[in-house]
Amino acid sequence: MTHFIQEIAAKISALPEPMQQEVFAFIELMHLKAAHQTLLTQHDPALSEQVIEWNHPKEDEAWVTY
């Protein structure tokens, strides 16, 4: 294990268990995002460079209260 990973593990270990679960969920999300990006770029390498632009005012209005 690298020093950086050991430091991360120590910091996570010091957190209360509910926060450790949040960290774990975040790490799982990052793995899913990486896998999804890999699938997209394998299908169409140009997708890795595209930026999706959000332009849906009605949906933006619906989410204002959240």
Wavefront OBJ file of the C-alpha trace (Angstrom):
o trace
v 0.000 0.000 0.000
v 1.301 3.461 -0.837
v 1.668 6.107 1.824
v -1.220 8.061 0.285
v -3.599 5.082 0.503
v -2.503 4.423 4.091
v -3.226 8.036 4.973
v -6.668 7.851 3.386
v -7.438 4.597 5.220
v -6.374 6.145 8.540
v -8.599 9.184 8.017
v -11.573 7.025 7.041
v -11.000 4.762 10.060
v -11.181 7.806 12.337
v -14.655 8.733 11.079
v -17.874 7.511 12.702
v -19.337 4.457 10.954
v -22.207 6.336 9.231
v -19.649 8.670 7.638
v -17.489 5.688 6.651
v -20.531 4.306 4.851
v -20.932 7.623 3.022
v -17.276 7.519 1.966
v -17.741 3.951 0.744
v -20.849 4.954 -1.234
v -18.896 7.840 -2.792
v -16.066 5.513 -3.786
v -18.588 3.123 -5.346
v -20.091 6.052 -7.271
v -16.651 7.028 -8.560
v -16.046 3.444 -9.730
v -19.406 3.416 -11.531
v -18.662 6.752 -13.195
v -15.256 5.501 -14.345
v -16.762 2.287 -15.712
v -19.521 4.234 -17.465
v -17.008 6.628 -19.014
v -14.904 3.672 -20.153
v -17.924 2.090 -21.821
v -18.840 5.349 -23.524
v -15.363 5.970 -24.851
v -15.042 2.379 -26.064
v -18.283 2.822 -27.976
v -17.436 6.280 -29.302
v -14.080 7.858 -28.341
v -15.399 11.287 -29.314
v -17.797 11.143 -26.345
v -14.938 11.514 -23.901
v -14.361 15.024 -25.242
v -17.958 16.157 -25.517
v -19.588 18.406 -22.971
v -23.285 17.941 -22.515
v -24.987 21.296 -22.273
v -28.033 21.625 -20.038
v -30.764 23.774 -21.496
v -34.051 22.734 -19.950
v -35.584 25.765 -18.190
v -38.808 23.949 -17.207
v -36.879 21.204 -15.435
v -34.632 23.788 -13.781
v -37.743 25.507 -12.417
v -39.070 22.210 -11.080
v -35.867 21.570 -9.112
v -35.540 25.059 -7.610
v -37.234 23.977 -4.373
v -34.806 21.084 -3.814
l 1 2 3 4 5 6 7 8 9 10 11 12 13 14 15 16 17 18 19 20 21 22 23 24 25 26 27 28 29 30 31 32 33 34 35 36 37 38 39 40 41 42 43 44 45 46 47 48 49 50 51 52 53 54 55 56 57 58 59 60 61 62 63 64 65 66
